[in-house]
Each structure stands twice: as C-alpha cells, then as structure tokens.
C-alpha cells in the first residue's frame, strides 16, 4: 500500500510543472468544458501507457535516435504554433458559445496524443519514470513494475482531474473579457513552446 501511495504522489508531483499539455487543457476547459479538456489528458496518458510498454519490452531507446528526435521536435513545434495562433485569434471565450464552435472530444483526444509525442516528454519518461520502472523490473519482476506503472498513471490522472475541477469552478466567476485574456495568454505561451521546439529541431540538425 505504501508503494502505491508513494508512486501516486510521485506521478502527481511530476505532473505539476506547467507545459503545453497543461496549457491546452486549461484553454479547452475554458472554451469547451471539463470533458473535452479531460480528453486531452487521456490522449496524453495513452502515450504514457505506450511508454510503459516500450520500457517493459526494452524498445524505448528508439526515441534517443537523433533523426527521430529532430522529426518530433519539428512536428510538435508546428502543432503548437497552430494551437497558439488559433488561441490568439479566437473572437470570444464566452460560455454561451454554440456546440459547433467547441472542441470535440475526439479532437481533444488527438491533441493530447500529439502534444505528448514530443522528445521532451518522451525523454523525460525514459530518464525519470523509465529509470524507476526498469529498476523495479530488474529487481522485483513484473508485479512490482506493474504496480509502480499504474500508480504513476494514477497520480497523473489525479493531477488532471484536480486541475480541471479548479478551472471549472473558477471559470464560472469570470466574464467574457477574462476568457479572452486567458485565451491570448495561453496562445502566447503555446507560441513560446512552439519556438523552443522548432529551435531544438534546428539545433539537432546543426549539431
């Protein structure tokens, strides 16, 4: 039980730093509601599960290849650039928007998948979670590996649910001007991440 609680807390704490996925979850929650935003987190967790499987089968080193990393930097940067521009150009962030202007749940799910498929996220998985999981697999076998992996995912899921719950409560107390401001701020932050991703891709090519 202590092992489970420890790694739920570990997964929760590691998920706290704000990145592109978190920013997009907040933006979509403001625009389209809790479930659409949560689907971004679910999309990201699909990649997390995939990484656990790759670590188990010893295939995660493919993401350490320069060509693979460079391609993912550019793809991720282009996608973040699109999201940032889209966020800044939104005319209104009112809750009364029609369903036709909202982010669909499947669309949000795909966003989560793409945003999680970045070298930074994947290498973080390999370097941090991968180290813990590989050690558990080697020292204690599949049982403990599975417990730790599921506990980490539980911590990430708990983080997403608490974040979106707080955002859902706060957004009821603010007006359309605040929604627009939040959308612009989110867009600018996404553009900053896009620039970082694209520059990282260029640096990989130069080096």
C-alpha positions as CSV (number, residue, x, y, z in Angstrom):
1,X,0.0,0.0,0.0
2,X,2.8,2.4,0.9
3,X,4.4,1.6,-2.5
4,X,1.2,2.6,-4.3
5,X,0.7,5.8,-2.4
6,X,4.4,6.8,-2.9
7,X,4.2,6.5,-6.6
8,X,0.8,8.1,-6.9
9,X,2.3,11.1,-5.1
10,X,5.4,10.8,-7.4
11,X,3.2,10.9,-10.5
12,X,1.2,13.8,-9.2
13,X,4.2,15.9,-8.3
14,X,6.0,15.2,-11.6
15,X,2.8,16.3,-13.5
16,X,2.7,19.7,-11.7
17,X,5.1,21.7,-13.9
18,X,3.1,23.6,-16.5
19,X,3.8,22.5,-20.1
20,X,2.0,22.6,-23.4
21,X,-0.5,19.8,-22.4
22,X,-1.5,21.7,-19.2
23,X,-1.9,25.0,-21.0
24,X,-4.1,23.4,-23.7
25,X,-6.2,21.6,-21.1
26,X,-6.9,24.9,-19.3
27,X,-7.7,26.6,-22.6
28,X,-10.1,23.9,-23.8
29,X,-11.8,23.7,-20.4
30,X,-12.5,27.4,-20.6
31,X,-13.8,27.1,-24.1
32,X,-15.5,23.7,-24.3
33,X,-15.9,22.3,-20.8
34,X,-14.5,19.7,-18.5
35,X,-14.9,16.5,-20.6
36,X,-13.3,17.9,-23.7
37,X,-10.3,19.2,-21.7
38,X,-10.0,15.9,-19.9
39,X,-9.8,14.0,-23.2
40,X,-6.5,15.9,-23.8
41,X,-5.2,14.4,-20.7
42,X,-6.5,10.9,-21.7
43,X,-4.8,11.3,-25.0
44,X,-1.5,12.1,-23.3
45,X,-2.0,9.1,-21.0
46,X,-2.3,6.8,-24.0
47,X,1.3,7.8,-24.9
48,X,2.3,7.3,-21.2
49,X,0.9,3.7,-21.3
50,X,2.7,3.2,-24.6
51,X,6.0,4.3,-23.0
52,X,5.5,1.9,-20.1
53,X,5.1,-0.9,-22.6
54,X,8.1,0.2,-24.6
55,X,10.2,0.3,-21.4
56,X,9.0,-3.2,-20.4
57,X,10.0,-4.6,-23.8
58,X,13.2,-2.6,-23.9
59,X,12.3,-0.6,-27.1
60,X,12.3,2.9,-25.7
61,X,15.9,3.6,-26.9
62,X,14.4,4.3,-30.4
63,X,13.4,7.8,-29.1
64,X,17.1,8.5,-28.4
65,X,17.9,8.5,-32.1
66,X,18.8,12.0,-33.4
67,X,16.7,11.6,-36.6
68,X,13.6,10.6,-34.6
69,X,14.1,13.4,-32.1
70,X,14.5,16.0,-34.8
71,X,11.4,14.9,-36.6
72,X,9.3,15.0,-33.4
73,X,10.7,18.5,-32.4
74,X,9.5,19.9,-35.8
75,X,6.1,18.1,-35.7
76,X,5.5,19.2,-32.2
77,X,6.6,22.8,-32.9
78,X,4.4,23.1,-35.9
79,X,1.4,21.7,-34.0
80,X,2.0,24.1,-31.0
81,X,2.4,27.0,-33.5
82,X,-1.1,26.2,-34.9
83,X,-2.7,25.9,-31.5
84,X,-1.1,29.2,-30.3
85,X,-2.3,31.2,-33.4
86,X,-5.7,29.6,-33.1
87,X,-6.0,30.6,-29.4
88,X,-5.0,34.2,-30.0
89,X,-7.3,34.6,-33.0
90,X,-10.4,33.4,-31.1
91,X,-13.0,36.2,-31.1
92,X,-14.8,35.2,-27.9
93,X,-14.4,32.9,-25.0
94,X,-18.0,33.1,-23.6
95,X,-19.5,30.1,-22.0
96,X,-22.6,30.6,-24.2
97,X,-20.8,29.5,-27.3
98,X,-22.6,27.1,-29.6
99,X,-21.5,23.5,-29.7
100,X,-20.4,23.9,-33.3
101,X,-17.5,26.2,-32.2
102,X,-16.3,24.0,-29.4
103,X,-13.5,21.4,-29.4
104,X,-14.9,17.9,-29.9
105,X,-13.9,15.2,-27.5
106,X,-12.2,13.1,-30.1
107,X,-10.4,16.2,-31.5
108,X,-9.2,16.9,-28.0
109,X,-8.1,13.3,-27.5
110,X,-6.0,13.6,-30.7
111,X,-4.5,16.9,-29.4
112,X,-3.4,15.1,-26.3
113,X,-1.7,12.3,-28.2
114,X,0.2,14.7,-30.5
115,X,1.2,17.0,-27.6
116,X,2.6,14.1,-25.6
117,X,4.6,12.8,-28.6
118,X,7.4,15.3,-28.1
119,X,11.1,14.5,-27.5
120,X,11.0,16.4,-24.2
121,X,8.1,14.4,-22.8
122,X,9.3,11.1,-24.2
123,X,12.9,11.6,-22.9
124,X,11.5,12.7,-19.6
125,X,9.6,9.4,-19.4
126,X,12.8,7.4,-20.3
127,X,15.0,9.4,-17.9
128,X,12.8,9.7,-14.9
129,X,9.9,7.1,-14.9
130,X,12.0,4.7,-17.1
131,X,14.7,4.6,-14.5
132,X,12.3,3.7,-11.7
133,X,10.4,1.2,-13.8
134,X,13.4,-0.5,-15.2
135,X,14.9,-0.9,-11.7
136,X,11.7,-2.3,-10.4
137,X,11.5,-4.8,-13.3
138,X,15.1,-5.9,-12.8
139,X,15.0,-6.2,-9.0
140,X,11.4,-7.3,-8.3
141,X,9.9,-8.6,-11.5
142,X,6.7,-7.8,-13.5
143,X,4.4,-7.5,-10.5
144,X,6.1,-4.5,-8.9
145,X,6.8,-3.0,-12.3
146,X,3.0,-3.1,-13.0
147,X,2.1,-1.7,-9.6
148,X,4.5,1.2,-10.0
149,X,3.5,2.0,-13.5
150,X,-0.3,2.0,-12.7
151,X,0.4,4.1,-9.6
152,X,2.3,6.7,-11.6
153,X,-0.5,6.9,-14.1
154,X,-3.0,7.3,-11.2
155,X,-1.0,10.3,-9.9
156,X,-1.0,11.9,-13.3
157,X,-4.8,11.3,-13.7
158,X,-5.4,12.8,-10.2
159,X,-3.4,15.9,-11.2
160,X,-5.5,16.3,-14.3
161,X,-8.8,15.9,-12.5
162,X,-7.9,18.3,-9.8
163,X,-6.6,20.9,-12.2
164,X,-9.7,20.8,-14.4
165,X,-12.0,20.8,-11.4
166,X,-10.4,24.0,-10.1
167,X,-10.5,25.6,-13.6
168,X,-14.2,24.6,-13.9
169,X,-15.0,26.3,-10.6
170,X,-13.0,29.5,-11.4
171,X,-14.4,30.0,-14.9
172,X,-18.0,30.4,-13.5
173,X,-16.9,33.5,-11.7
174,X,-15.3,35.4,-14.6
175,X,-16.7,37.3,-17.6
176,X,-16.1,37.2,-21.4
177,X,-13.2,39.7,-21.2
178,X,-11.3,37.5,-18.8
179,X,-11.9,34.5,-21.0
180,X,-10.4,36.4,-24.0
181,X,-7.4,37.5,-21.9
182,X,-6.8,33.9,-20.8
183,X,-7.1,32.7,-24.4
184,X,-4.5,35.2,-25.5
185,X,-2.1,34.4,-22.7
186,X,-2.5,30.7,-23.4
187,X,-1.8,31.4,-27.1
188,X,1.4,33.3,-26.3
189,X,2.7,30.6,-24.0
190,X,1.9,28.0,-26.7
191,X,3.9,30.1,-29.2
192,X,6.8,30.3,-26.8
193,X,6.8,26.5,-26.5
194,X,6.5,26.2,-30.3
195,X,9.6,28.4,-30.8
196,X,11.5,26.3,-28.3
197,X,10.5,23.1,-30.1
198,X,11.4,24.4,-33.5
199,X,14.8,25.8,-32.3
200,X,15.5,22.5,-30.7
201,X,14.9,20.8,-34.0
202,X,17.2,23.2,-35.8
203,X,19.9,22.7,-33.2
204,X,19.7,19.0,-33.6
205,X,20.3,19.4,-37.4
206,X,23.2,21.8,-36.9
207,X,24.9,19.6,-34.3
